[in-house]
Amino acid sequence: MNATAHRFWNVAIALGLGLLAITLTTFYVTNCKHHVQHGESTVTVLVASKDIPAGTSGSDVIAKHFLTSESVARRAVVPGAISSAGQVKELVATQTVFAGEQVTTRRFGTQAQQGLRSQLEGTQRAFQVPGDANQLLAGTLRDGDRVDLVANLKYKFVNFRAGNSSTNTDDLVASRVVLKNLLVLRAPGGGGPTSKITPNDTSFSVVLQVTDAQSQKLFFVMKNGDWSLQLRPVINPQDSPSTVETVGSVLGDGLHQGQIDQLVFGTGRGSR
């Protein structure tokens, strides 16, 4: 190869490398410009129109208009941000979402993740009741069962006739079912199919779902009387008419008048 041909190929190679550098530079600049433009483009996300308290169900978030649409730059979208209310419909807020914040799936969880809180709304309360194994049906109760509370209370009779009040100093006793159809949120020992009650267990507790009004009656009975839970049927539960049992009603039930007289007066007067 002579000198002229050698110079030609050197120039050709140099020109080729120059064109390649220009092409790569152009591609890089174009790609960066596209990336910047893509980041500056806007997308629609849902933000909280007002504070969403922890524990709020997704269905309530939708029904009570906690969400509003807002356009934000793509680069400003928070990870997990939602664009459709249906994405949280079956979930529950696990943290408070403040007004103006983008709503993300990271602030929501399943009902199971919420535990007892997911089973309370409105006037409902979770009330933890301590007791012994017999009172709480330990080993029998399971989460989700329904129970009644039967109580035995002592009291004194007060007579308010004719504007005068007088109190019988004798203790009177009465029993009745004071609360019905309470939901067991957490049974003694966990209430699961694998939970076990050992002979060494002496104290237990059960968590019941009650209303705020029922909690007062429950607490009164716990502090002032004897009580026990009773398990309701799972299938077709029914309630008898409400009654109050006293010494008279228990001992006199089914007796004829003569037997009642004998019970009351200690004689056979009027016996049949």
Contacts in CASP RR format, 6 or more apart in sequence:
PFRMAT RR
TARGET T0000
AUTHOR 0000-0000-0000
METHOD contacts of the structure
MODEL  1
MNATAHRFWNVAIALGLGLLAITLTTFYVTNCKHHVQHGESTVTVLVASK
DIPAGTSGSDVIAKHFLTSESVARRAVVPGAISSAGQVKELVATQTVFAG
EQVTTRRFGTQAQQGLRSQLEGTQRAFQVPGDANQLLAGTLRDGDRVDLV
ANLKYKFVNFRAGNSSTNTDDLVASRVVLKNLLVLRAPGGGGPTSKITPN
DTSFSVVLQVTDAQSQKLFFVMKNGDWSLQLRPVINPQDSPSTVETVGSV
LGDGLHQGQIDQLVFGTGRGSR
38 74 0 8 1.000
39 73 0 8 1.000
39 74 0 8 1.000
39 75 0 8 1.000
40 73 0 8 1.000
40 74 0 8 1.000
40 75 0 8 1.000
41 73 0 8 1.000
41 74 0 8 1.000
42 71 0 8 1.000
42 72 0 8 1.000
42 73 0 8 1.000
42 74 0 8 1.000
43 71 0 8 1.000
43 72 0 8 1.000
43 74 0 8 1.000
43 77 0 8 1.000
43 83 0 8 1.000
44 69 0 8 1.000
44 70 0 8 1.000
44 71 0 8 1.000
44 83 0 8 1.000
45 69 0 8 1.000
45 70 0 8 1.000
45 72 0 8 1.000
45 77 0 8 1.000
45 78 0 8 1.000
45 81 0 8 1.000
45 82 0 8 1.000
45 83 0 8 1.000
45 102 0 8 1.000
45 103 0 8 1.000
46 67 0 8 1.000
46 68 0 8 1.000
46 69 0 8 1.000
46 70 0 8 1.000
46 81 0 8 1.000
46 82 0 8 1.000
46 83 0 8 1.000
46 84 0 8 1.000
46 85 0 8 1.000
46 102 0 8 1.000
46 103 0 8 1.000
47 67 0 8 1.000
47 68 0 8 1.000
47 69 0 8 1.000
47 70 0 8 1.000
47 100 0 8 1.000
47 101 0 8 1.000
47 102 0 8 1.000
47 103 0 8 1.000
48 66 0 8 1.000
48 67 0 8 1.000
48 68 0 8 1.000
48 97 0 8 1.000
48 98 0 8 1.000
48 99 0 8 1.000
48 100 0 8 1.000
48 101 0 8 1.000
48 103 0 8 1.000
49 65 0 8 1.000
49 66 0 8 1.000
49 67 0 8 1.000
49 68 0 8 1.000
49 99 0 8 1.000
49 100 0 8 1.000
50 66 0 8 1.000
50 99 0 8 1.000
51 96 0 8 1.000
51 97 0 8 1.000
51 98 0 8 1.000
51 99 0 8 1.000
52 61 0 8 1.000
52 66 0 8 1.000
52 93 0 8 1.000
52 96 0 8 1.000
52 97 0 8 1.000
52 103 0 8 1.000
52 107 0 8 1.000
53 93 0 8 1.000
53 96 0 8 1.000
54 93 0 8 1.000
54 94 0 8 1.000
54 95 0 8 1.000
54 96 0 8 1.000
55 92 0 8 1.000
55 93 0 8 1.000
55 94 0 8 1.000
55 114 0 8 1.000
55 117 0 8 1.000
55 118 0 8 1.000
56 66 0 8 1.000
56 92 0 8 1.000
56 93 0 8 1.000
57 91 0 8 1.000
57 92 0 8 1.000
57 93 0 8 1.000
57 118 0 8 1.000
58 88 0 8 1.000
58 89 0 8 1.000
58 90 0 8 1.000
58 91 0 8 1.000
58 92 0 8 1.000
58 93 0 8 1.000
58 108 0 8 1.000
59 89 0 8 1.000
59 90 0 8 1.000
60 66 0 8 1.000
61 67 0 8 1.000
61 85 0 8 1.000
61 88 0 8 1.000
61 93 0 8 1.000
62 85 0 8 1.000
62 86 0 8 1.000
62 88 0 8 1.000
62 89 0 8 1.000
67 85 0 8 1.000
67 103 0 8 1.000
70 102 0 8 1.000
72 102 0 8 1.000
77 102 0 8 1.000
78 102 0 8 1.000
78 104 0 8 1.000
79 104 0 8 1.000
79 106 0 8 1.000
80 104 0 8 1.000
80 105 0 8 1.000
80 106 0 8 1.000
81 102 0 8 1.000
81 103 0 8 1.000
81 104 0 8 1.000
82 88 0 8 1.000
82 103 0 8 1.000
82 104 0 8 1.000
82 105 0 8 1.000
87 105 0 8 1.000
88 103 0 8 1.000
88 105 0 8 1.000
88 108 0 8 1.000
90 110 0 8 1.000
91 105 0 8 1.000
91 108 0 8 1.000
91 109 0 8 1.000
91 110 0 8 1.000
92 108 0 8 1.000
92 109 0 8 1.000
92 110 0 8 1.000
92 111 0 8 1.000
92 113 0 8 1.000
92 114 0 8 1.000
92 118 0 8 1.000
93 107 0 8 1.000
93 108 0 8 1.000
93 109 0 8 1.000
94 107 0 8 1.000
94 108 0 8 1.000
94 109 0 8 1.000
94 113 0 8 1.000
94 114 0 8 1.000
95 107 0 8 1.000
97 103 0 8 1.000
97 107 0 8 1.000
111 118 0 8 1.000
112 118 0 8 1.000
116 126 0 8 1.000
116 185 0 8 1.000
116 186 0 8 1.000
116 207 0 8 1.000
119 126 0 8 1.000
119 183 0 8 1.000
119 185 0 8 1.000
119 209 0 8 1.000
120 126 0 8 1.000
120 209 0 8 1.000
123 211 0 8 1.000
123 212 0 8 1.000
123 213 0 8 1.000
124 209 0 8 1.000
124 210 0 8 1.000
124 211 0 8 1.000
125 209 0 8 1.000
125 210 0 8 1.000
125 211 0 8 1.000
125 212 0 8 1.000
125 215 0 8 1.000
126 185 0 8 1.000
126 207 0 8 1.000
126 208 0 8 1.000
126 209 0 8 1.000
127 207 0 8 1.000
127 208 0 8 1.000
127 209 0 8 1.000
127 210 0 8 1.000
127 215 0 8 1.000
127 218 0 8 1.000
127 219 0 8 1.000
128 205 0 8 1.000
128 206 0 8 1.000
128 207 0 8 1.000
129 136 0 8 1.000
129 205 0 8 1.000
129 206 0 8 1.000
129 207 0 8 1.000
129 208 0 8 1.000
129 218 0 8 1.000
129 222 0 8 1.000
130 203 0 8 1.000
130 204 0 8 1.000
130 205 0 8 1.000
131 203 0 8 1.000
131 204 0 8 1.000
131 205 0 8 1.000
131 206 0 8 1.000
132 138 0 8 1.000
132 202 0 8 1.000
132 203 0 8 1.000
132 204 0 8 1.000
133 139 0 8 1.000
133 188 0 8 1.000
133 197 0 8 1.000
133 201 0 8 1.000
133 204 0 8 1.000
134 228 0 8 1.000
135 227 0 8 1.000
135 228 0 8 1.000
135 229 0 8 1.000
136 188 0 8 1.000
136 204 0 8 1.000
136 205 0 8 1.000
136 206 0 8 1.000
136 229 0 8 1.000
137 147 0 8 1.000
137 188 0 8 1.000
137 229 0 8 1.000
137 230 0 8 1.000
137 231 0 8 1.000
138 188 0 8 1.000
138 189 0 8 1.000
138 197 0 8 1.000
138 201 0 8 1.000
138 204 0 8 1.000
139 187 0 8 1.000
139 188 0 8 1.000
139 189 0 8 1.000
139 191 0 8 1.000
139 195 0 8 1.000
139 197 0 8 1.000
140 231 0 8 1.000
141 147 0 8 1.000
141 184 0 8 1.000
141 187 0 8 1.000
141 188 0 8 1.000
141 191 0 8 1.000
141 206 0 8 1.000
141 229 0 8 1.000
141 231 0 8 1.000
142 184 0 8 1.000
142 187 0 8 1.000
142 191 0 8 1.000
142 192 0 8 1.000
142 193 0 8 1.000
143 184 0 8 1.000
143 185 0 8 1.000
143 186 0 8 1.000
143 187 0 8 1.000
143 190 0 8 1.000
143 191 0 8 1.000
143 192 0 8 1.000
144 183 0 8 1.000
144 184 0 8 1.000
144 185 0 8 1.000
144 187 0 8 1.000
145 183 0 8 1.000
145 184 0 8 1.000
145 187 0 8 1.000
145 231 0 8 1.000
145 232 0 8 1.000
145 234 0 8 1.000
146 181 0 8 1.000
146 182 0 8 1.000
146 183 0 8 1.000
146 184 0 8 1.000
146 231 0 8 1.000
146 232 0 8 1.000
146 234 0 8 1.000
146 237 0 8 1.000
147 182 0 8 1.000
147 184 0 8 1.000
147 208 0 8 1.000
147 229 0 8 1.000
147 230 0 8 1.000
147 231 0 8 1.000
147 232 0 8 1.000
148 177 0 8 1.000
148 179 0 8 1.000
148 180 0 8 1.000
148 181 0 8 1.000
148 182 0 8 1.000
148 229 0 8 1.000
148 230 0 8 1.000
148 232 0 8 1.000
149 177 0 8 1.000
149 178 0 8 1.000
149 179 0 8 1.000
149 180 0 8 1.000
149 182 0 8 1.000
149 218 0 8 1.000
149 221 0 8 1.000
149 227 0 8 1.000
149 228 0 8 1.000
149 229 0 8 1.000
149 230 0 8 1.000
150 175 0 8 1.000
150 176 0 8 1.000
150 177 0 8 1.000
150 178 0 8 1.000
150 227 0 8 1.000
150 228 0 8 1.000
150 229 0 8 1.000
150 230 0 8 1.000
151 175 0 8 1.000
151 176 0 8 1.000
151 177 0 8 1.000
151 178 0 8 1.000
151 221 0 8 1.000
151 225 0 8 1.000
151 226 0 8 1.000
151 227 0 8 1.000
152 173 0 8 1.000
152 174 0 8 1.000
152 175 0 8 1.000
152 225 0 8 1.000
152 226 0 8 1.000
152 227 0 8 1.000
153 173 0 8 1.000
153 174 0 8 1.000
153 175 0 8 1.000
153 221 0 8 1.000
153 224 0 8 1.000
153 225 0 8 1.000
154 171 0 8 1.000
154 172 0 8 1.000
154 173 0 8 1.000
154 225 0 8 1.000
155 171 0 8 1.000
155 172 0 8 1.000
155 173 0 8 1.000
155 174 0 8 1.000
156 167 0 8 1.000
156 168 0 8 1.000
156 169 0 8 1.000
156 170 0 8 1.000
156 171 0 8 1.000
156 172 0 8 1.000
157 167 0 8 1.000
157 168 0 8 1.000
157 170 0 8 1.000
157 172 0 8 1.000
158 165 0 8 1.000
158 166 0 8 1.000
158 167 0 8 1.000
158 168 0 8 1.000
159 165 0 8 1.000
159 166 0 8 1.000
159 167 0 8 1.000
159 168 0 8 1.000
172 246 0 8 1.000
173 246 0 8 1.000
173 247 0 8 1.000
174 244 0 8 1.000
174 245 0 8 1.000
174 246 0 8 1.000
175 244 0 8 1.000
175 245 0 8 1.000
175 246 0 8 1.000
176 242 0 8 1.000
176 243 0 8 1.000
176 244 0 8 1.000
176 245 0 8 1.000
177 230 0 8 1.000
177 242 0 8 1.000
178 217 0 8 1.000
178 221 0 8 1.000
179 210 0 8 1.000
179 214 0 8 1.000
179 217 0 8 1.000
179 218 0 8 1.000
180 232 0 8 1.000
180 239 0 8 1.000
181 232 0 8 1.000
181 237 0 8 1.000
182 208 0 8 1.000
182 209 0 8 1.000
182 210 0 8 1.000
182 214 0 8 1.000
183 208 0 8 1.000
183 209 0 8 1.000
184 206 0 8 1.000
184 207 0 8 1.000
184 208 0 8 1.000
184 209 0 8 1.000
185 207 0 8 1.000
185 208 0 8 1.000
185 209 0 8 1.000
186 206 0 8 1.000
186 207 0 8 1.000
187 195 0 8 1.000
187 206 0 8 1.000
188 197 0 8 1.000
188 204 0 8 1.000
188 205 0 8 1.000
188 206 0 8 1.000
189 195 0 8 1.000
189 196 0 8 1.000
189 197 0 8 1.000
189 204 0 8 1.000
206 229 0 8 1.000
208 218 0 8 1.000
210 218 0 8 1.000
221 227 0 8 1.000
243 249 0 8 1.000
251 263 0 8 1.000
252 259 0 8 1.000
252 260 0 8 1.000
252 263 0 8 1.000
255 263 0 8 1.000
256 272 0 8 1.000
257 270 0 8 1.000
257 272 0 8 1.000
258 268 0 8 1.000
258 269 0 8 1.000
258 270 0 8 1.000
258 271 0 8 1.000
258 272 0 8 1.000
259 271 0 8 1.000
261 267 0 8 1.000
261 268 0 8 1.000
261 269 0 8 1.000
261 270 0 8 1.000
261 271 0 8 1.000
262 268 0 8 1.000
262 269 0 8 1.000
262 271 0 8 1.000
END
